[in-house]
């Protein structure tokens, strides 16, 4: 057991261990050193689990609808897994740059994402309320965990605007293009949004 832990530590520490994607290199050791505060444990677990997957880039940022600086919103009653971010001036101590969904999709091969899973603790309201959501056309399936009625409304309005089918079960919403809509885009314009339960 101790030998396995030591091997893992050595594996993580090695600065020669690099994640490569489309010519960009991100040193895992540098990512660990730059890790600030909340969410670091989850990021490190993801780094360990994807270390052998060279086409899986890791980005440790808060997702937001625009490029800005974010910090964890102070909430003494929030559980550790339910961190929420808020935009702050760039010079705010402890802030981190945000990442937008379109920027993440640009990292994908062919500038297209087959499955986008978003569990961004309330930031979906900001992400789906942006005036330009053309990135949705470059995603096949969006699986979203919704936090609040306003966020749900924003996601459903985006689905309607981009002629996506909707399946919903509780706080989980899946947006996708039906096979008919993909083959016949003119029919998708008239079908709109449909609702069904996810089994």
C-alpha positions in Angstrom: 0.0 0.0 0.0 2.7 2.5 1.0 4.7 1.6 -2.2 1.7 2.3 -4.3 1.2 5.7 -2.7 4.9 6.5 -3.2 4.7 5.5 -6.9 1.6 7.7 -7.4 3.4 10.6 -5.7 6.5 10.1 -7.9 4.2 9.9 -11.0 2.5 13.2 -10.1 5.6 15.0 -9.2 7.5 14.3 -12.4 7.7 17.5 -14.3 8.5 15.6 -17.4 5.0 14.2 -17.3 3.1 16.4 -19.7 -0.4 16.4 -21.1 -0.4 17.2 -24.8 -3.2 18.5 -26.9 -2.9 20.1 -30.4 0.6 21.2 -29.8 -0.1 22.8 -26.4 1.7 21.4 -23.4 0.5 21.8 -19.8 2.8 20.5 -17.1 0.9 18.6 -14.5 3.4 19.7 -11.9 2.8 23.3 -12.9 -0.9 22.8 -12.7 -0.6 21.5 -9.2 1.7 24.3 -8.1 -0.8 26.9 -9.5 -3.8 25.3 -7.8 -5.5 27.8 -5.6 -7.9 26.8 -2.9 -11.3 25.4 -3.6 -11.7 22.5 -6.0 -8.0 21.5 -6.0 -8.7 18.0 -4.7 -11.2 17.3 -7.6 -8.7 18.7 -10.1 -5.9 16.5 -8.8 -8.1 13.4 -8.9 -9.1 14.3 -12.5 -5.4 14.7 -13.4 -4.5 11.3 -11.9 -7.4 9.6 -13.7 -6.6 11.2 -17.1 -2.8 11.1 -17.0 -2.6 8.4 -19.6 -5.2 10.1 -21.9 -3.2 12.5 -24.0 -6.3 13.9 -25.8 -7.9 15.0 -22.5 -6.7 18.5 -21.7 -7.3 19.7 -18.1 -8.3 23.2 -17.5 -8.8 24.5 -13.9 -11.1 27.5 -14.2 -14.5 28.7 -13.3 -16.9 28.5 -16.2 -18.6 31.8 -16.9 -20.4 33.4 -19.9 -17.7 36.0 -20.5 -14.0 36.3 -19.9 -13.4 37.9 -16.5 -11.9 37.2 -13.1 -13.8 35.1 -10.7 -13.6 34.2 -7.0 -15.5 31.7 -4.9 -18.6 33.4 -3.6 -18.4 33.5 0.2 -21.1 31.4 1.7 -20.4 29.8 5.2 -23.5 27.6 4.9 -22.5 26.1 1.5 -21.3 22.5 1.3 -17.7 22.0 -0.1 -19.1 20.6 -3.3 -21.5 23.5 -4.0 -19.0 26.3 -4.6 -20.3 29.2 -6.6 -18.3 31.9 -8.3 -18.9 35.6 -8.8 -17.1 38.1 -11.1 -14.7 40.4 -9.4 -12.1 43.0 -10.5 -8.9 41.4 -11.9 -6.8 42.6 -9.1 -8.9 40.9 -6.4 -6.7 38.6 -4.2 -7.6 35.0 -4.7 -9.3 35.5 -8.0 -8.8 33.3 -11.1 -9.5 33.8 -14.8 -12.8 32.5 -16.0 -13.2 30.1 -19.0 -16.0 30.3 -21.5 -17.7 27.4 -23.1 -16.8 28.5 -26.6 -13.1 28.6 -25.6 -13.3 25.1 -24.3 -15.0 23.8 -27.4 -12.2 25.4 -29.5 -9.8 23.0 -27.8 -11.7 20.0 -29.1 -10.6 18.3 -32.3 -12.6 19.7 -35.2 -13.9 22.5 -33.0 -16.8 20.2 -32.1 -17.8 18.6 -28.8 -19.8 15.4 -28.8 -20.9 15.6 -25.1 -20.7 18.7 -22.9 -21.5 18.0 -19.3 -22.1 21.1 -17.2 -22.5 21.0 -13.5 -21.4 24.6 -12.8 -23.3 25.4 -9.6 -25.6 28.2 -10.8 -23.3 29.7 -13.5 -25.5 28.1 -16.1 -27.8 31.2 -15.8 -24.9 33.5 -16.8 -23.6 31.1 -19.5 -27.0 30.5 -21.2 -28.1 34.2 -20.9 -25.4 35.5 -23.2 -26.6 37.1 -26.4 -24.4 34.9 -28.6 -24.8 31.2 -28.0 -23.6 30.0 -31.4 -21.3 27.6 -29.6 -24.4 25.4 -29.1 -24.3 24.5 -32.8 -20.8 22.9 -32.2 -22.1 20.5 -29.5 -24.0 17.3 -30.2 -25.4 16.7 -26.6 -25.4 19.0 -23.6 -26.1 17.5 -20.2 -26.8 20.2 -17.7 -27.5 20.1 -14.0 -29.7 23.1 -13.3 -29.6 25.2 -10.1 -32.7 27.4 -9.8 -35.7 28.4 -11.8 -34.1 31.3 -13.6 -31.2 29.0 -14.8 -33.7 26.4 -16.0 -35.6 29.1 -18.0 -32.4 30.4 -19.6 -31.4 26.8 -20.7 -34.8 26.0 -22.1 -35.0 29.3 -24.0 -31.6 28.5 -25.5 -32.9 25.0 -26.5 -35.9 26.6 -28.2 -33.7 29.2 -30.0 -31.4 26.5 -31.4 -34.1 23.9 -32.1 -32.9 21.4 -29.7 -34.8 18.5 -28.2 -35.1 18.5 -24.4 -35.3 15.6 -22.0 -35.6 16.5 -18.3 -35.5 14.5 -15.1 -35.5 16.7 -12.0 -32.5 19.0 -12.1 -30.9 17.3 -15.0 -31.6 18.6 -18.5 -30.3 17.0 -21.7 -30.3 19.1 -24.9 -29.7 17.4 -28.2 -30.5 17.4 -31.9 -32.8 14.7 -32.8 -31.7 12.4 -35.6 -34.5 13.8 -37.8 -33.4 17.4 -37.1 -29.8 16.5 -38.0 -30.8 15.0 -41.4 -33.5 17.6 -42.1 -32.7 21.0 -40.5 -35.8 22.6 -42.1 -38.1 20.3 -40.1 -36.3 21.2 -36.8 -37.3 24.8 -37.2 -41.0 23.9 -36.9 -40.7 21.1 -34.2 -39.4 23.3 -31.4 -38.7 21.9 -28.0 -40.2 18.7 -26.7 -40.2 17.4 -23.2 -39.9 13.8 -22.0 -38.7 12.0 -18.9 -35.2 10.5 -18.8 -35.7 6.8 -17.8 
